[in-house]
Amino acid sequence: MEYIRSISLAELPPESHRTVKVGRRKLALFHYQGAITALGNGCLHEGGPLGEGFIQVLADGETYVACPWHGWQYHLRTGEAPEGFADRQAVYDVRVEDGHILVSAEPIRPAHKAVHAHDPFADLRELRYETGPGTLNVLGISTTVMNDRLPRASTSEQALQTALDMAAAEHGASTRMIKLRDLDFRHCEGYYSRH
């Protein structure tokens, strides 16, 4: 098997990761839990840079990288997506020789993008908006950027609350507001301009 010299081991300290060019390919190198691994850098979803992704330990106790664009996850060692998904990122063999990281010229496990059935409205069709005959439920979702660090009152959130209050007072609706800023919710960073 042919190996290509990439960066020095000193350039990838423990508990770090980065994107490197190896031959004609961009790869994501990882140095976690005492092991150095390499995956294809382009996420199988929309090509997001895994070398800039987020490291996560999931419920199975295993370590994954999450794409910074849309959160697709891949196991650092096997390239497999979490249980329930059949996707697999390309995995490259890695050696360390004379203080440098060498990566196989070809993947030892090729990438596999599974076919995903996508019905963007399925969740809406399955929702039940009535809790009983004649009941009305109204949900308001506030997406304002105003928060503790930006304490100015949000006029859009005030307008939403006014609408919810009116739905309750004039139509007898059961209402609820969800404020996305109060949730552990990571938005899509969407760096599409790189392509």
Backbone as a printed PyTorch tensor [residue, N CA C, xyz], in Angstrom:
tensor([[[  0.8460,  -1.1850,   0.0000],
         [  0.0000,   0.0000,   0.0000],
         [  0.8900,   1.2470,   0.0000]],

        [[  0.5240,   2.2050,  -0.8280],
         [  1.2940,   3.4440,  -0.9220],
         [  0.8540,   4.4270,   0.1610]],

        [[  1.8480,   5.0720,   0.7870],
         [  1.5630,   6.0760,   1.8070],
         [  2.1590,   7.4190,   1.3770]],

        [[  1.4610,   8.4940,   1.7490],
         [  1.9040,   9.8410,   1.4060],
         [  2.1710,  10.5990,   2.6940]],

        [[  3.3150,  11.2590,   2.7420],
         [  3.6800,  12.0340,   3.9330],
         [  2.8200,  13.3040,   3.9920]],

        [[  2.2670,  13.5650,   5.1860],
         [  1.4650,  14.7750,   5.3480],
         [  2.1700,  15.7220,   6.3120]],

        [[  1.5890,  16.0020,   7.4520],
         [  2.1520,  16.9590,   8.3990],
         [  2.9740,  16.2430,   9.4600]],

        [[  3.6930,  17.0270,  10.2370],
         [  4.4540,  16.4350,  11.3410],
         [  3.4940,  16.1230,  12.4860]],

        [[  3.8810,  15.1710,  13.2960],
         [  3.0730,  14.8110,  14.4580],
         [  2.9010,  15.9990,  15.3920]],

        [[  3.9030,  16.8720,  15.4750],
         [  3.8210,  18.0560,  16.3440],
         [  2.7280,  19.0130,  15.8950]],

        [[  2.3530,  18.9550,  14.6180],
         [  1.3070,  19.8470,  14.1070],
         [ -0.1010,  19.3330,  14.3980]],

        [[ -0.1970,  18.1460,  14.9990],
         [ -1.5000,  17.5810,  15.3650],
         [ -1.4240,  17.1050,  16.8130]],

        [[ -1.4340,  18.0450,  17.7580],
         [ -1.3020,  17.6390,  19.1640],
         [ -2.4990,  16.8060,  19.6300]],

        [[ -2.3340,  16.0970,  20.7430],
         [ -3.4500,  15.3080,  21.2650],
         [ -4.7060,  16.1540,  21.4620]],

        [[ -5.8500,  15.5300,  21.2130],
         [ -7.1740,  16.1390,  21.3370],
         [ -7.3460,  17.3090,  20.3660]],

        [[ -6.8760,  17.1100,  19.1350],
         [ -7.0490,  18.1300,  18.0990],
         [ -7.3680,  17.4650,  16.7710]],

        [[ -7.8170,  18.2720,  15.8280],
         [ -8.0800,  17.7930,  14.4750],
         [ -7.9150,  18.9510,  13.5040]],

        [[ -7.7070,  18.6150,  12.2380],
         [ -7.5170,  19.6450,  11.2320],
         [ -7.6620,  19.0480,   9.8360]],

        [[ -7.8090,  19.9420,   8.8770],
         [ -7.8640,  19.5490,   7.4730],
         [ -6.4580,  19.6250,   6.8910]],

        [[ -6.0750,  18.6040,   6.1190],
         [ -4.7670,  18.5990,   5.4650],
         [ -4.9530,  18.1690,   4.0140]],

        [[ -4.0300,  18.5980,   3.1690],
         [ -4.0340,  18.1390,   1.7870],
         [ -3.0070,  17.0260,   1.6810]],

        [[ -3.4460,  15.8630,   1.2160],
         [ -2.5890,  14.6960,   1.0600],
         [ -2.6980,  14.2730,  -0.4060]],

        [[ -1.6380,  14.5170,  -1.1540],
         [ -1.7220,  14.2810,  -2.5920],
         [ -2.7110,  15.2710,  -3.1910]],

        [[ -3.6960,  14.7490,  -3.9030],
         [ -4.7320,  15.6040,  -4.4950],
         [ -5.9600,  15.7390,  -3.6080]],

        [[ -5.9720,  15.0520,  -2.4690],
         [ -7.1710,  15.0060,  -1.6320],
         [ -7.0380,  15.8600,  -0.3800]],

        [[ -8.1880,  16.3850,   0.0650],
         [ -8.2520,  16.9980,   1.3910],
         [ -8.8000,  15.9480,   2.3380]],

        [[ -8.0920,  15.7480,   3.4440],
         [ -8.5120,  14.7860,   4.4550],
         [ -8.6510,  15.4730,   5.7950]],

        [[ -9.4060,  14.8600,   6.6690],
         [ -9.5460,  15.3320,   8.0450],
         [ -8.7260,  14.4000,   8.9300]],

        [[ -7.7250,  14.9580,   9.6130],
         [ -6.8940,  14.1790,  10.5340],
         [ -7.3570,  14.4300,  11.9570]],

        [[ -7.3860,  13.3760,  12.7610],
         [ -7.8380,  13.4530,  14.1480],
         [ -6.8020,  12.8140,  15.0550]],

        [[ -6.6000,  13.4070,  16.2330],
         [ -5.6880,  12.8380,  17.2410],
         [ -6.4330,  12.8350,  18.5790]],

        [[ -7.1960,  11.7730,  18.7940],
         [ -8.0270,  11.6700,  19.9970],
         [ -7.8370,  10.3090,  20.6420]],

        [[ -7.8800,  10.3030,  21.9600],
         [ -7.7880,   9.0820,  22.7610],
         [ -6.5610,   8.2610,  22.3710]],

        [[ -5.4640,   8.9640,  22.0940],
         [ -4.2030,   8.3130,  21.7990],
         [ -4.0680,   7.7370,  20.4040]],

        [[ -5.0540,   7.9530,  19.5380],
         [ -5.0010,   7.3940,  18.1870],
         [ -5.0940,   8.5080,  17.1500]],

        [[ -4.3680,   8.3270,  16.0580],
         [ -4.4480,   9.2490,  14.9330],
         [ -5.2260,   8.5480,  13.8300]],

        [[ -6.2700,   9.2000,  13.3460],
         [ -7.1190,   8.6250,  12.3050],
         [ -7.3340,   9.6550,  11.2090]],

        [[ -7.7570,   9.1630,  10.0430],
         [ -7.9930,  10.0480,   8.8960],
         [ -9.2790,   9.6500,   8.1910]],

        [[-10.1020,  10.6590,   7.9180],
         [-11.3500,  10.4710,   7.1760],
         [-11.3450,  11.4070,   5.9730]],

        [[-12.1660,  11.0850,   4.9770],
         [-12.3980,  12.0300,   3.9010],
         [-12.9200,  13.3270,   4.4990]],

        [[-12.4870,  14.4590,   3.9880],
         [-12.8540,  15.7340,   4.6060],
         [-14.2510,  16.2090,   4.2420]],

        [[-14.7350,  15.8980,   3.0410],
         [-16.0300,  16.4070,   2.5990],
         [-17.1740,  15.5700,   3.1180]],

        [[-18.0550,  16.1870,   3.9090],
         [-19.2230,  15.4800,   4.4390],
         [-20.0500,  14.9290,   3.2830]],

        [[-20.6210,  13.7550,   3.4650],
         [-21.4150,  13.1140,   2.4210],
         [-22.7240,  13.8330,   2.1560]],

        [[-23.1310,  14.6950,   3.0610],
         [-24.4000,  15.3980,   2.8900],
         [-24.2720,  16.5220,   1.8750]],

        [[-23.5180,  17.5720,   2.2100],
         [-23.3610,  18.7220,   1.3270],
         [-21.9100,  19.1550,   1.1860]],

        [[-20.9710,  18.2830,   1.5600],
         [-19.5580,  18.5940,   1.3660],
         [-18.9280,  19.4580,   2.4350]],

        [[-19.5690,  19.5900,   3.5930],
         [-19.0100,  20.3970,   4.6810],
         [-17.6540,  19.8790,   5.1380]],

        [[-16.7960,  20.7550,   5.6730],
         [-15.4290,  20.3790,   6.0510],
         [-15.3510,  19.6820,   7.4080]],

        [[-15.2050,  18.3690,   7.4040],
         [-15.1500,  17.6230,   8.6670],
         [-13.9380,  18.0140,   9.5030]],

        [[-12.8710,  18.4700,   8.8660],
         [-11.6910,  18.9070,   9.6070],
         [-11.9480,  20.1290,  10.4620]],

        [[-13.0860,  20.7840,  10.2530],
         [-13.4980,  21.9210,  11.0740],
         [-14.7050,  21.5640,  11.9370]],

        [[-15.0130,  20.2620,  12.0130],
         [-16.2050,  19.8230,  12.7190],
         [-16.0570,  19.8240,  14.2300]],

        [[-17.1070,  19.3340,  14.8890],
         [-17.1900,  19.3030,  16.3450],
         [-17.0530,  17.8620,  16.8270]],

        [[-16.2180,  17.6500,  17.8130],
         [-16.0210,  16.3040,  18.3640],
         [-17.0950,  16.0510,  19.4170]],

        [[-17.7540,  14.8900,  19.3040],
         [-18.8460,  14.5420,  20.2100],
         [-18.7130,  13.0880,  20.6540]],

        [[-18.9980,  12.8470,  21.9210],
         [-19.1210,  11.4730,  22.4170],
         [-20.6170,  11.2110,  22.5230]],

        [[-21.1090,  10.2540,  21.7760],
         [-22.5480,   9.9800,  21.7260],
         [-22.9550,   8.9780,  22.7950]],

        [[-24.2330,   8.6580,  22.8160],
         [-24.7820,   7.7750,  23.8470],
         [-24.1420,   6.3970,  23.8260]],

        [[-23.5960,   5.9790,  22.6650],
         [-22.9430,   4.6770,  22.5970],
         [-21.5420,   4.7020,  23.1980]],

        [[-21.1040,   5.8820,  23.6950],
         [-19.7900,   6.0120,  24.3150],
         [-18.6610,   6.1920,  23.3200]],

        [[-18.9800,   6.2430,  22.0300],
         [-17.9730,   6.3620,  20.9800],
         [-17.8020,   7.8250,  20.5620]],

        [[-16.6490,   8.1180,  19.9700],
         [-16.3170,   9.4890,  19.5870],
         [-16.5620,   9.7030,  18.1000]],

        [[-17.2730,  10.7870,  17.7990],
         [-17.6550,  11.1210,  16.4290],
         [-17.2520,  12.5620,  16.1230]],

        [[-17.1570,  12.8540,  14.8270],
         [-17.0370,  14.2370,  14.3850],
         [-18.3750,  14.6110,  13.7640]],

        [[-18.8670,  15.8050,  14.1110],
         [-20.1100,  16.3180,  13.5390],
         [-19.7590,  17.4150,  12.5500]],

        [[-20.2980,  17.3200,  11.3710],
         [-20.0390,  18.3180,  10.3380],
         [-20.4980,  19.6930,  10.8300]],

        [[-19.6900,  20.7360,  10.6260],
         [-20.0760,  22.0620,  11.1100],
         [-21.2190,  22.6920,  10.3220]],

        [[-21.5740,  22.1290,   9.1810],
         [-22.6630,  22.7180,   8.3930],
         [-24.0300,  22.2440,   8.8420]],

        [[-24.2310,  20.9210,   8.9130],
         [-25.5710,  20.4080,   9.2220],
         [-25.5820,  19.3060,  10.2790]],

        [[-24.4230,  19.0080,  10.8680],
         [-24.4020,  18.0930,  12.0030],
         [-24.3270,  16.6190,  11.6820]],

        [[-24.1460,  16.2190,  10.4140],
         [-23.9740,  14.7890,  10.1420],
         [-22.7570,  14.2890,  10.8980]],

        [[-22.8530,  13.0790,  11.4460],
         [-21.8180,  12.5720,  12.3440],
         [-21.1530,  11.3120,  11.7830]],

        [[-19.8310,  11.2070,  12.0530],
         [-19.0510,  10.0590,  11.5970],
         [-18.1010,   9.6280,  12.7080]],

        [[-18.0290,   8.3240,  12.9240],
         [-17.1300,   7.7560,  13.9310],
         [-15.6890,   8.0350,  13.5090]],

        [[-14.8620,   8.4930,  14.4430],
         [-13.4910,   8.8890,  14.1000],
         [-12.6430,   7.7350,  13.5820]],

        [[-12.9120,   6.5300,  14.0390],
         [-12.0780,   5.3950,  13.6480],
         [-12.6620,   4.6270,  12.4600]],

        [[-13.9810,   4.3840,  12.4710],
         [-14.6000,   3.5420,  11.4380],
         [-15.2410,   4.3370,  10.3100]],

        [[-15.4710,   5.6300,  10.5210],
         [-16.1530,   6.4440,   9.5250],
         [-17.6540,   6.2240,   9.4800]],

        [[-18.1640,   5.2940,  10.2920],
         [-19.5900,   4.9630,  10.2810],
         [-20.4270,   6.0820,  10.8850]],

        [[-21.6220,   6.2640,  10.3430],
         [-22.6010,   7.1680,  10.9430],
         [-23.1640,   6.4800,  12.1890]],

        [[-23.8150,   7.2320,  13.0780],
         [-24.3970,   6.6070,  14.2720],
         [-25.4240,   5.5300,  13.9120]],

        [[-25.7220,   4.6850,  14.8810],
         [-26.6780,   3.5990,  14.6840],
         [-27.9770,   4.1320,  14.0960]],

        [[-28.4960,   3.4030,  13.1340],
         [-29.7290,   3.8200,  12.4740],
         [-29.4900,   4.4680,  11.1230]],

        [[-28.2260,   4.7810,  10.8170],
         [-27.8690,   5.3890,   9.5320],
         [-26.8220,   4.5180,   8.8550]],

        [[-26.9380,   4.3690,   7.5430],
         [-26.0460,   3.4680,   6.8060],
         [-24.8950,   4.1880,   6.1200]],

        [[-24.7540,   5.4870,   6.3390],
         [-23.6780,   6.2420,   5.6980],
         [-22.3260,   5.8960,   6.3280]],

        [[-21.2690,   6.0360,   5.5090],
         [-19.9120,   5.8280,   6.0190],
         [-18.9690,   6.7560,   5.2550]],

        [[-18.1710,   7.5020,   6.0040],
         [-17.1650,   8.3650,   5.4060],
         [-15.9440,   7.5170,   5.0390]],

        [[-15.2030,   7.9260,   4.0090],
         [-13.9910,   7.2070,   3.6210],
         [-12.9800,   7.2320,   4.7640]],

        [[-12.3470,   6.0760,   5.0130],
         [-11.3610,   5.9310,   6.0810],
         [-10.0080,   5.6310,   5.4420]],

        [[ -8.9770,   6.3330,   5.8900],
         [ -7.6220,   6.1380,   5.3790],
         [ -6.7400,   5.5490,   6.4670]],

        [[ -5.7880,   4.7280,   6.0760],
         [ -4.8430,   4.1630,   7.0250],
         [ -3.7950,   5.2210,   7.3640]],

        [[ -3.3320,   5.1930,   8.6140],
         [ -2.3760,   6.2010,   9.0850],
         [ -1.1880,   5.5060,   9.7410]],

        [[  0.0010,   6.0210,   9.4500],
         [  1.2310,   5.5800,  10.1180],
         [  1.9830,   6.8140,  10.5780]],

        [[  2.7640,   6.6500,  11.6390],
         [  3.6530,   7.7220,  12.0860],
         [  5.0750,   7.2020,  11.9550]],

        [[  5.8810,   7.9070,  11.1690],
         [  7.2810,   7.5170,  10.9650],
         [  8.1610,   8.7560,  11.0270]],

        [[  9.2240,   8.6830,  11.8000],
         [ 10.1840,   9.7800,  11.9190],
         [  9.5060,  11.1090,  12.2360]],

        [[  8.5110,  11.0540,  13.1160],
         [  7.8410,  12.2740,  13.5570],
         [  6.8660,  12.8670,  12.5590]],

        [[  6.5400,  12.1320,  11.4810],
         [  5.5880,  12.6150,  10.4850],
         [  4.4250,  11.6450,  10.3360]],

        [[  3.2820,  12.1990,   9.9720],
         [  2.0790,  11.3960,   9.7590],
         [  2.0170,  11.0250,   8.2830]],

        [[  1.9240,   9.7360,   8.0150],
         [  1.7790,   9.2360,   6.6500],
         [  0.3730,   8.6740,   6.5040]],

        [[ -0.2420,   8.9550,   5.3810],
         [ -1.6230,   8.5390,   5.1390],
         [ -1.6670,   7.7210,   3.8540]],

        [[ -2.4780,   6.6610,   3.8610],
         [ -2.5830,   5.8190,   2.6680],
         [ -3.1020,   6.6390,   1.4870]],

        [[ -2.5810,   6.3330,   0.3060],
         [ -2.9610,   7.0800,  -0.8960],
         [ -4.4160,   6.8380,  -1.2650]],

        [[ -4.9380,   5.6770,  -0.9110],
         [ -6.3300,   5.3250,  -1.1910],
         [ -7.0180,   4.9470,   0.1200]],

        [[ -8.3040,   5.1240,   0.2010],
         [ -8.9960,   4.7340,   1.4420],
         [ -8.9610,   3.2210,   1.6610]],

        [[ -8.8800,   2.8320,   2.9230],
         [ -8.9620,   1.4040,   3.2420],
         [-10.4260,   0.9790,   3.3830]],

        [[-11.2940,   1.9490,   3.6050],
         [-12.7470,   1.7290,   3.5890],
         [-13.3440,   2.8750,   2.7810]],

        [[-13.9550,   2.5860,   1.6360],
         [-14.4970,   3.6620,   0.8110],
         [-15.7290,   4.3080,   1.4390]],

        [[-16.0010,   5.5110,   0.9960],
         [-17.1990,   6.2050,   1.4670],
         [-18.4440,   5.5210,   0.9090]],

        [[-19.5220,   5.6180,   1.6720],
         [-20.8140,   5.0920,   1.2160],
         [-21.8960,   6.0680,   1.6460]],

        [[-22.5620,   6.6470,   0.6580],
         [-23.6820,   7.5350,   0.9610],
         [-24.9740,   6.7610,   0.7610]],

        [[-25.6940,   6.5680,   1.8330],
         [-26.9420,   5.8100,   1.7730],
         [-28.0310,   6.6460,   1.1210]],

        [[-29.0230,   5.9720,   0.5980],
         [-30.1850,   6.6570,   0.0470],
         [-31.1030,   6.9900,   1.2110]],

        [[-31.4260,   8.2590,   1.3400],
         [-32.2900,   8.7090,   2.4350],
         [-33.6500,   9.1060,   1.8770]],

        [[-34.6860,   8.4450,   2.3530],
         [-36.0330,   8.8670,   1.9740],
         [-36.2750,  10.2200,   2.6300]],

        [[-36.6830,  11.1790,   1.8230],
         [-36.8550,  12.5240,   2.3690],
         [-38.2530,  13.0200,   2.0500]],

        [[-39.0330,  13.2030,   3.0680],
         [-40.3650,  13.7700,   2.9380],
         [-40.4260,  14.9430,   3.8900]],

        [[-40.1430,  16.1650,   3.4140],
         [-40.0300,  17.3070,   4.3180],
         [-41.3150,  17.6580,   5.0580]],

        [[-42.4540,  17.1530,   4.5950],
         [-43.7130,  17.5040,   5.2470],
         [-44.2910,  16.3720,   6.0820]],

        [[-43.5610,  15.2590,   6.2050],
         [-44.0860,  14.1120,   6.9570],
         [-44.3810,  14.4840,   8.4010]],

        [[-43.4730,  15.2390,   9.0350],
         [-43.6990,  15.5890,  10.4370],
         [-44.9240,  16.4730,  10.5930]],

        [[-45.2040,  17.3260,   9.6190],
         [-46.3870,  18.1830,   9.7140],
         [-47.6630,  17.3750,   9.5480]],

        [[-47.6490,  16.3930,   8.6450],
         [-48.8480,  15.5740,   8.4500],
         [-49.1690,  14.7410,   9.6830]],

        [[-48.1330,  14.3690,  10.4330],
         [-48.3480,  13.5120,  11.5960],
         [-48.7530,  14.2950,  12.8410]],

        [[-48.6040,  15.6130,  12.8120],
         [-48.9890,  16.4180,  13.9730],
         [-50.5040,  16.4400,  14.1360]],

        [[-50.9650,  16.5320,  15.3480],
         [-52.3900,  16.6860,  15.6400],
         [-52.5580,  18.0390,  16.3020]],

        [[-53.2320,  18.9290,  15.6090],
         [-53.3670,  20.2910,  16.1070],
         [-54.5000,  20.4330,  17.1140]],

        [[-55.3750,  19.4340,  17.1950],
         [-56.4750,  19.4920,  18.1450],
         [-56.2770,  18.4350,  19.2190]],

        [[-56.5290,  18.8310,  20.4650],
         [-56.4550,  17.8510,  21.5430],
         [-57.8160,  17.2150,  21.7840]],

        [[-58.8230,  17.7620,  21.1590],
         [-60.1850,  17.2430,  21.2490],
         [-61.0490,  18.0280,  20.2850]],

        [[-62.2770,  17.5560,  20.0200],
         [-63.1570,  18.2770,  19.1020],
         [-63.3650,  19.7240,  19.5570]],

        [[-63.1640,  20.6380,  18.6380],
         [-63.4200,  22.0470,  18.9400],
         [-62.2890,  22.7660,  19.6520]],

        [[-61.1830,  22.1040,  19.9390],
         [-60.0780,  22.7820,  20.6110],
         [-59.1450,  23.3930,  19.5720]],

        [[-58.4390,  24.4240,  19.9730],
         [-57.5140,  25.1080,  19.0830],
         [-56.1950,  25.3040,  19.8170]],

        [[-55.0970,  24.9090,  19.1720],
         [-53.7700,  25.0620,  19.7580],
         [-52.9250,  25.9240,  18.8360]],

        [[-52.2400,  26.9140,  19.4230],
         [-51.3970,  27.8030,  18.6310],
         [-50.0030,  27.8250,  19.2580]],

        [[-48.9900,  27.5530,  18.4190],
         [-47.6090,  27.5640,  18.8570],
         [-46.8980,  28.7280,  18.1960]],

        [[-46.2240,  29.5460,  18.9950],
         [-45.4030,  30.6240,  18.4670],
         [-43.9420,  30.2820,  18.6920]],

        [[-43.1160,  30.4600,  17.6700],
         [-41.6880,  30.1640,  17.7780],
         [-40.9170,  31.4520,  17.5810]],

        [[-40.2420,  31.8820,  18.6310],
         [-39.4460,  33.1030,  18.5670],
         [-38.0180,  32.7570,  18.1730]],

        [[-37.5290,  33.4110,  17.1080],
         [-36.1680,  33.1750,  16.6380],
         [-35.2980,  34.4190,  16.7760]],

        [[-35.7020,  35.3410,  17.6200],
         [-34.9430,  36.5740,  17.7690],
         [-33.5300,  36.3090,  18.2850]],

        [[-32.6060,  37.1770,  17.9150],
         [-31.2330,  37.0520,  18.4170],
         [-31.0380,  37.7890,  19.7340]],

        [[-32.0380,  38.4880,  20.1970],
         [-31.9250,  39.1810,  21.4800],
         [-31.8030,  38.1350,  22.5890]],

        [[-30.8280,  38.3280,  23.4780],
         [-30.6050,  37.3900,  24.5700],
         [-29.9530,  38.1450,  25.7290]],

        [[-29.3980,  37.4250,  26.7040],
         [-28.7980,  38.0800,  27.8630],
         [-27.6430,  38.9840,  27.4820]],

        [[-26.9270,  38.6210,  26.3930],
         [-25.8040,  39.4610,  25.9510],
         [-26.2770,  40.6190,  25.0800]],

        [[-27.4590,  40.4840,  24.4890],
         [-28.0830,  41.5560,  23.7030],
         [-29.4380,  41.8440,  24.3470]],

        [[-29.4340,  42.6040,  25.4320],
         [-30.6220,  42.6940,  26.2770],
         [-31.7640,  43.5690,  25.7520]],

        [[-31.5990,  44.1900,  24.5930],
         [-32.6770,  45.0370,  24.0820],
         [-33.9320,  44.1860,  23.8670]],

        [[-35.0930,  44.7640,  24.1660],
         [-36.3510,  44.0510,  23.9730],
         [-36.5500,  43.7340,  22.4930]],

        [[-37.0880,  42.5760,  22.2160],
         [-37.3330,  42.1590,  20.8450],
         [-38.7480,  42.5450,  20.4470]],

        [[-38.8630,  43.4580,  19.4970],
         [-40.2040,  43.8830,  19.0580],
         [-40.9180,  42.7490,  18.3330]],

        [[-40.1900,  41.8990,  17.6130],
         [-40.8470,  40.7830,  16.9240],
         [-41.3960,  39.7750,  17.9340]],

        [[-40.6640,  39.5620,  19.0330],
         [-41.1590,  38.6470,  20.0540],
         [-42.3680,  39.2450,  20.7740]],

        [[-42.3440,  40.5610,  20.9890],
         [-43.5080,  41.2200,  21.6000],
         [-44.7350,  41.0910,  20.7030]],

        [[-44.5420,  41.2500,  19.3820],
         [-45.6580,  41.1040,  18.4440],
         [-46.1870,  39.6720,  18.4490]],

        [[-45.2850,  38.7080,  18.5320],
         [-45.7040,  37.3090,  18.5890],
         [-46.5030,  37.0340,  19.8540]],

        [[-46.0480,  37.5660,  20.9870],
         [-46.7780,  37.3730,  22.2410],
         [-48.1600,  38.0150,  22.1730]],

        [[-48.2480,  39.1920,  21.5510],
         [-49.5430,  39.8590,  21.3790],
         [-50.4870,  38.9860,  20.5550]],

        [[-49.9770,  38.3840,  19.4840],
         [-50.8000,  37.5080,  18.6550],
         [-51.2620,  36.2740,  19.4330]],

        [[-50.3770,  35.7010,  20.2350],
         [-50.7550,  34.5400,  21.0500],
         [-51.8090,  34.9200,  22.0820]],

        [[-51.6330,  36.0860,  22.7090],
         [-52.6200,  36.5550,  23.6900],
         [-53.9820,  36.7600,  23.0420]],

        [[-53.9820,  37.3080,  21.8250],
         [-55.2370,  37.5380,  21.1200],
         [-55.8920,  36.2070,  20.7420]],

        [[-55.0950,  35.2200,  20.3240],
         [-55.6480,  33.9070,  19.9790],
         [-56.2960,  33.2650,  21.1990]],

        [[-55.7010,  33.4580,  22.3650],
         [-56.2690,  32.8990,  23.5940],
         [-57.5390,  33.6440,  24.0020]],

        [[-57.4760,  34.9900,  23.9810],
         [-58.6100,  35.7930,  24.4560],
         [-59.7990,  35.7490,  23.5030]],

        [[-59.5400,  35.8490,  22.2090],
         [-60.6390,  35.9730,  21.2520],
         [-61.1100,  34.6530,  20.6650]],

        [[-60.2540,  33.6340,  20.7060],
         [-60.6140,  32.3600,  20.0730],
         [-60.5440,  31.1720,  21.0290]],

        [[-60.1910,  31.4230,  22.2860],
         [-60.1280,  30.3480,  23.2640],
         [-59.0110,  29.3500,  23.0070]],

        [[-57.9820,  29.7910,  22.3180],
         [-56.8960,  28.8800,  21.9600],
         [-55.9930,  28.6070,  23.1500]],

        [[-55.4400,  27.4020,  23.1660],
         [-54.3630,  27.0830,  24.0830],
         [-53.0790,  27.4880,  23.3600]],

        [[-52.2670,  28.3390,  24.0040],
         [-51.0930,  28.8790,  23.3110],
         [-49.8080,  28.5490,  24.0490]],

        [[-48.7370,  28.5640,  23.2760],
         [-47.4100,  28.3480,  23.8540],
         [-46.3730,  29.0270,  22.9650]],

        [[-45.3720,  29.6460,  23.6040],
         [-44.2690,  30.2210,  22.8570],
         [-43.0000,  29.4470,  23.1860]],

        [[-42.2760,  29.0920,  22.1370],
         [-40.9620,  28.4780,  22.2960],
         [-39.9340,  29.5050,  21.8620]],

        [[-38.9370,  29.7430,  22.7000],
         [-37.8650,  30.6790,  22.3760],
         [-36.6170,  29.8680,  22.0590]],

        [[-36.2210,  29.8700,  20.7880],
         [-35.0870,  29.0400,  20.3820],
         [-33.8180,  29.3940,  21.1380]],

        [[-33.6820,  30.6520,  21.5540],
         [-32.4590,  31.0540,  22.2710],
         [-32.3510,  30.3750,  23.6400]],

        [[-33.4650,  29.8650,  24.1670],
         [-33.4440,  29.1770,  25.4610],
         [-33.1270,  27.6880,  25.3190]],

        [[-33.0560,  27.2050,  24.0910],
         [-32.8170,  25.7840,  23.8610],
         [-31.3520,  25.5510,  23.5180]],

        [[-30.9110,  24.3180,  23.6740],
         [-29.5660,  23.9360,  23.2600],
         [-29.6710,  23.5930,  21.7770]],

        [[-29.6610,  24.6250,  20.9480],
         [-30.0030,  24.5070,  19.5450],
         [-28.8880,  25.1180,  18.7280]],

        [[-28.1740,  24.2860,  17.9720],
         [-27.0740,  24.7960,  17.1580],
         [-27.5730,  24.9810,  15.7380]],

        [[-27.5280,  26.2120,  15.2690],
         [-28.0320,  26.5250,  13.9410],
         [-27.0750,  26.0360,  12.8570]],

        [[-27.5740,  25.9680,  11.6470],
         [-26.7480,  25.6300,  10.4870],
         [-25.8480,  26.8080,  10.1770]],

        [[-24.5600,  26.5450,  10.0580],
         [-23.6350,  27.6290,   9.7620],
         [-23.5430,  27.9030,   8.2670]],

        [[-23.8500,  26.9160,   7.4370],
         [-24.0390,  27.0850,   6.0140],
         [-22.9670,  27.8320,   5.2440]],

        [[-21.7270,  27.3760,   5.3130],
         [-20.6570,  28.0500,   4.6010],
         [-20.6230,  27.6140,   3.1240]],

        [[-21.7130,  27.7810,   2.4200],
         [-21.7880,  27.2990,   1.0400],
         [-20.8890,  28.1130,   0.1190]],

        [[-20.5450,  29.3290,   0.4810],
         [-19.7440,  30.1730,  -0.4070],
         [-18.3710,  29.5620,  -0.6690]],

        [[-17.9270,  28.6200,   0.1610],
         [-16.6470,  27.9750,  -0.0630],
         [-16.6570,  27.1320,  -1.3240]],

        [[-17.8520,  26.7620,  -1.7830],
         [-17.9640,  25.9490,  -2.9960],
         [-18.4330,  26.7830,  -4.1640]]])
